[in-house]
Amino acid sequence: MLRTWQNALGAAGRVPPGWDRPRQRDPDHDVLSRAGFEPAGRHEFSVEHHWTIRELAGHIRSTSFLPPPVLADHAAAFDADLTAELSRHTADDRLTETVGFAYELARKPARA
């Protein structure tokens, strides 16, 4: 549905092609190593998050997918479309998502 709206509003190319190539060529762990850091562990965890459709619409507007200037006077129609699309998937007017997070911890080694 988001892609359909992006295409309709001419906002499909908001993320430049190849945006991830610099990070692939120079991964975070290499950058940290050059700065004098060493790996100290990777940690992953999941959190269950509950959204109302209205909260999800607000989240979408806070991203580069469909921010308010792009939706402009189509915002009410977008909200109606989002509600129609997602309301059949709600339980107690909520959508549940399990969000996975991960971080890599690095530290500067102690001086001898």
C-alpha positions as a Markdown table, in Angstrom:
| # | Residue | x | y | z |
|---|---|---|---|---|
| 1 | Met | 0.0 | 0.0 | 0.0 |
| 2 | Leu | 2.8 | 2.4 | 0.8 |
| 3 | Arg | 4.5 | 1.7 | -2.5 |
| 4 | Thr | 1.2 | 2.4 | -4.3 |
| 5 | Trp | 0.8 | 5.8 | -2.6 |
| 6 | Gln | 4.5 | 6.6 | -3.2 |
| 7 | Asn | 4.1 | 5.9 | -6.9 |
| 8 | Ala | 0.8 | 7.9 | -7.1 |
| 9 | Leu | 2.4 | 10.9 | -5.4 |
| 10 | Gly | 5.7 | 10.7 | -7.3 |
| 11 | Ala | 7.6 | 9.9 | -4.1 |
| 12 | Ala | 8.9 | 6.5 | -5.1 |
| 13 | Gly | 12.5 | 7.6 | -5.5 |
| 14 | Arg | 13.0 | 9.3 | -2.2 |
| 15 | Val | 15.9 | 7.0 | -1.2 |
| 16 | Pro | 18.8 | 7.4 | -3.6 |
| 17 | Pro | 19.9 | 4.2 | -5.4 |
| 18 | Gly | 23.0 | 2.7 | -3.9 |
| 19 | Trp | 22.6 | 4.5 | -0.5 |
| 20 | Asp | 24.0 | 1.4 | 1.3 |
| 21 | Arg | 27.1 | 1.0 | -0.9 |
| 22 | Pro | 29.4 | 3.2 | 1.2 |
| 23 | Arg | 28.6 | 1.2 | 4.4 |
| 24 | Gln | 29.2 | -2.0 | 2.5 |
| 25 | Arg | 32.6 | -0.8 | 1.3 |
| 26 | Asp | 33.6 | 0.5 | 4.8 |
| 27 | Pro | 31.6 | -1.4 | 7.4 |
| 28 | Asp | 31.1 | 0.0 | 10.9 |
| 29 | His | 33.5 | -2.4 | 12.5 |
| 30 | Asp | 36.3 | -1.2 | 10.2 |
| 31 | Val | 35.5 | 2.4 | 11.0 |
| 32 | Leu | 35.5 | 1.7 | 14.8 |
| 33 | Ser | 38.8 | -0.3 | 14.5 |
| 34 | Arg | 40.5 | 2.6 | 12.7 |
| 35 | Ala | 39.3 | 4.9 | 15.5 |
| 36 | Gly | 41.0 | 2.6 | 18.1 |
| 37 | Phe | 38.0 | 0.6 | 19.3 |
| 38 | Glu | 37.7 | -3.1 | 19.7 |
| 39 | Pro | 34.6 | -5.3 | 19.6 |
| 40 | Ala | 33.1 | -6.0 | 23.1 |
| 41 | Gly | 30.0 | -8.0 | 22.1 |
| 42 | Arg | 26.9 | -8.0 | 20.0 |
| 43 | His | 23.5 | -8.0 | 21.7 |
| 44 | Glu | 20.1 | -8.7 | 20.1 |
| 45 | Phe | 16.6 | -8.4 | 21.6 |
| 46 | Ser | 13.0 | -8.2 | 20.6 |
| 47 | Val | 10.2 | -6.1 | 21.9 |
| 48 | Glu | 6.5 | -6.4 | 21.3 |
| 49 | His | 5.0 | -3.1 | 20.1 |
| 50 | His | 1.3 | -2.2 | 19.8 |
| 51 | Trp | 0.1 | 0.3 | 17.3 |
| 52 | Thr | -3.2 | 2.0 | 16.7 |
| 53 | Ile | -3.8 | 2.7 | 13.0 |
| 54 | Arg | -3.6 | 6.4 | 13.9 |
| 55 | Glu | -0.2 | 6.0 | 15.6 |
| 56 | Leu | 1.1 | 4.0 | 12.6 |
| 57 | Ala | -0.1 | 6.7 | 10.2 |
| 58 | Gly | 1.8 | 9.2 | 12.4 |
| 59 | His | 4.9 | 7.1 | 12.2 |
| 60 | Ile | 4.7 | 6.8 | 8.5 |
| 61 | Arg | 4.5 | 10.6 | 8.3 |
| 62 | Ser | 7.7 | 10.9 | 10.4 |
| 63 | Thr | 9.7 | 8.9 | 7.9 |
| 64 | Ser | 10.9 | 9.7 | 4.4 |
| 65 | Phe | 8.3 | 7.3 | 2.9 |
| 66 | Leu | 5.3 | 9.7 | 3.0 |
| 67 | Pro | 6.0 | 12.8 | 5.1 |
| 68 | Pro | 3.4 | 15.5 | 5.4 |
| 69 | Pro | 4.7 | 17.6 | 2.5 |
| 70 | Val | 4.4 | 14.6 | 0.2 |
| 71 | Leu | 0.9 | 13.6 | 1.4 |
| 72 | Ala | -0.2 | 17.3 | 1.4 |
| 73 | Asp | -3.9 | 17.5 | 0.7 |
| 74 | His | -4.1 | 13.7 | 0.1 |
| 75 | Ala | -3.6 | 13.0 | 3.9 |
| 76 | Ala | -7.2 | 12.2 | 4.7 |
| 77 | Ala | -7.5 | 9.9 | 1.7 |
| 78 | Phe | -4.3 | 8.1 | 2.8 |
| 79 | Asp | -5.6 | 7.7 | 6.3 |
| 80 | Ala | -8.9 | 6.3 | 5.0 |
| 81 | Asp | -7.0 | 3.8 | 2.7 |
| 82 | Leu | -4.6 | 2.8 | 5.6 |
| 83 | Thr | -7.6 | 2.2 | 7.9 |
| 84 | Ala | -9.5 | 0.2 | 5.3 |
| 85 | Glu | -6.4 | -1.9 | 4.6 |
| 86 | Leu | -5.3 | -2.5 | 8.2 |
| 87 | Ser | -8.5 | -2.6 | 10.2 |
| 88 | Arg | -9.3 | -6.2 | 9.4 |
| 89 | His | -5.9 | -7.1 | 11.0 |
| 90 | Thr | -6.5 | -5.3 | 14.3 |
| 91 | Ala | -7.4 | -6.9 | 17.7 |
| 92 | Asp | -9.0 | -4.4 | 20.1 |
| 93 | Asp | -8.1 | -1.6 | 17.6 |
| 94 | Arg | -4.4 | -2.5 | 17.9 |
| 95 | Leu | -1.8 | -4.0 | 15.6 |
| 96 | Thr | 1.0 | -6.0 | 17.2 |
| 97 | Glu | 4.5 | -6.0 | 15.9 |
| 98 | Thr | 7.6 | -7.7 | 17.2 |
| 99 | Val | 10.5 | -5.4 | 16.7 |
| 100 | Gly | 14.0 | -6.8 | 16.6 |
| 101 | Phe | 16.9 | -4.7 | 17.8 |
| 102 | Ala | 20.6 | -5.3 | 17.8 |
| 103 | Tyr | 23.7 | -3.4 | 18.7 |
| 104 | Glu | 27.4 | -4.0 | 18.6 |
| 105 | Leu | 29.3 | -2.7 | 21.6 |
| 106 | Ala | 32.9 | -1.5 | 21.2 |
| 107 | Arg | 35.4 | -0.1 | 23.6 |
| 108 | Lys | 38.8 | 1.5 | 23.6 |
| 109 | Pro | 41.3 | -1.0 | 25.1 |
| 110 | Ala | 42.9 | 0.0 | 28.4 |
| 111 | Arg | 46.3 | 1.6 | 28.1 |
| 112 | Ala | 49.2 | -0.5 | 29.3 |
